[in-house]
Amino acid sequence: MASRGVDVLRTVPPPACGRGQGEGKRESHSRCGCERMNRNRARTWLFVGSIAFAFLLQLMPLPELLAPLKPYWVGLVLIYWAIETPERVGLGFAFMVGLAGDLLSGELLAEQALRLVVMIFIVLRFRARLRFFPMWQQALAVFALLLNDRIVVIMVRGFAGDPMPSSVFWLSPLVGMMLWPFVFLALDDLRGRLRVGDS
């Protein structure tokens, strides 16, 4: 009988968050609060780290033949976050990220800032539809966003007196469209791993 009693006690699960008694309850609340704080910190690191990694990819030099094919990595990552967590990515945030990109790349100051503000404005405007598009429709929408971004680049550089770019200038949006499913699924998988800890 004593052995059976011990077995029963061993099978009793530990109290869930907020269900303890006295000291146990306070310890449970404290433990759960720390877990939530750690998960929030991990989400913030994922958000900031993904943007920083996009900057690294954007600044990575490519052979001259492949340079026109480089997608707008920062734009792709911000599109994802604007669709999934619009409270984090507003127009002001997009402007600041763009300014950082201008300073890091040495491009015309405020060029990327204007590009990202226009891009994120469109994403936030149509987010309710974009979020529930199937992947192929999302990829086409991203292609349209990146194509519009190329037009903004031509306008800004035209005002600065730069000549019209060559035809390969228009290949980057096509590459971005093909990479979009991989960017979306990679970031969504990382966010999903963090959500598992909430359940």
N, C-alpha and C positions, 0 to 999 in steps of 0.2 A: 504494500500500500504506500509506504514512504517513497519507494522508487517511482511509482506511478504519479504521486504528487509532484515530485521533482520534475518528471517529464512534462507534466501539464504546465508547470511554471515556466519551463524552458520554451514552450511553444507559444506563450503569451507574447504578442508583438509589443514593441516599445511604444509608448504613447506618441501620437502624432503631434504636429506643431500646435501648441496652444491647448492641449488636452491634459496636461499634467496636473499634479496637485502640489500646492505650496511651492517649495524650492524647486521641485521637478518642473513645475509649470514655468517658473521664471527662467530656468535653464533651457527649457524647450523653446521658449520665445526668443531667448538670446541666440540659441543655435540657429533657429530658422531665420532670424534677422541677419545673421552673418552670412548664411547661405544665399539669401536674396541679394545682399550687398555684393557678394562675390560674383553672382550671376550678372548683376547690373554692370559691375566693373568689366566682366568678360565681354558683355555686349558692346560696351563703349570701346574697349580695345579692338574688337573686331571691326567696328565702324571706322575708327581712326586708322587702324592698321591697313584696312583695305584701300583707303584713300591714299595713304602713304605708299603702299605697294604699287598703286596705279601711277603715282608720280614717278616711281623708280622705273617702271616699264616705259613711261612716256619719255623719260630722259635717256633711256638706254640707246646708245648709238647703233645704227644699222648700216650695212653696206649701202652705197649710193643707189644701187639698183633696187633694193628693198625698201628704202626710206619712204617712198610715196605710199607703200602698202601699210605703214604703221597705223593702227586704229587709234582713235581718240580714247585711250584707256580711262582717263579721268572722267570723261563724259559718260562712258559706259557704266562705271561704278556709281557715279552720282545718279544716273537714271534708275539703277536698281534701288538705291536707298530712297529716292524720291517716291518710287512706286510702293515700296514696302513700309517705309517709316517716314512719312511726309513731315511728321512733327520735328524730325531731326534736320531735314534738308529744306530750308526756306530760300527765298531769293537772296537775302543778306548773306547767308552761309555760302551759297553758290558764288556770290560776288567775291567773298574773301578767299575761297579756294581758288578762284580764277586769278586773283591778284597774286597769290602765292605761286601759281603756275607761271605767270608772267615773269616774276622775279627769278624763279628757278631756271626758266628756259631762256631768259634774255630776250623774249619777244617784245613787241610793242606793248607798252604798259596799258593795262585794262582791256587788251584784246580778248584774252581768255575769260576775263571777268564778264565782259559783255556776252561772249558766246555761251557761257554756262548759265547766266541769268536768263537769256532767251530760251535755252534748252529746258531748264528746270521749270520755267513759267509754263511752257507748253505741256510738260509732263504732269505738273500739278493740276493744270486745267482739265486734262483728260484722264487723270489717274483712275477714276472710277471705272472707266472702260478698259484702260490698259491692263489693270490688275487682273481682270478676268478673261483676257484674250488667251486663246491657245498659243503655244510657243511660236508657231510659225507666223501667226498674226502679230505677236509681240515683236518678232524679229523684223517684220516688214515695217512696223511702226518705228522701231529703233533706226532702221535704214532711212526712213523719212526724216527723223530727227537729226541724224548725222549728215544727211544731204542738206538740210536747212542750215546746219552749222557751217558747212562749206560755203554756202551762199553768204552767210554773215562774215566769214573770213575774207571773202573776195571784196565785200563792201568796205570792211574796215581797212584792208590793205589798199583798196582803191583810193580811199580818202587820204591815205598816207603817201600816195604817189607810186605804189608798187605796180609793176606790169602784171598783166593777166597770167595766171599759172598755166602750165601745160595740161594736156588731157589726163595724164596719170594722177593729177591732183584729185580727181573724182573717184579713184579706186579705194581710198580709205573707208568711205561709208560702206562699201560692199564688203570689205573685210570685217568691219565692225558688226555688220548684220550677221555674218557667218559665225562670229565669235560670241555673239550675244547669248545663245543657249548655254554655252559653257560657263560664261561669266555668271549668268543667273543661277544655274544649278549649283555651281561651286559655292557662291555666297549663301544660297538658300540651304544647302546642306550644312554649312557651318552654323547658320542661325538655328536650324532644326536640332542640331546637337545640343545647343544651349537651351532650347525649349524643352528637351527631354528632362532636364534637371528640374523644371518647374512642375512636372506632373508627379 
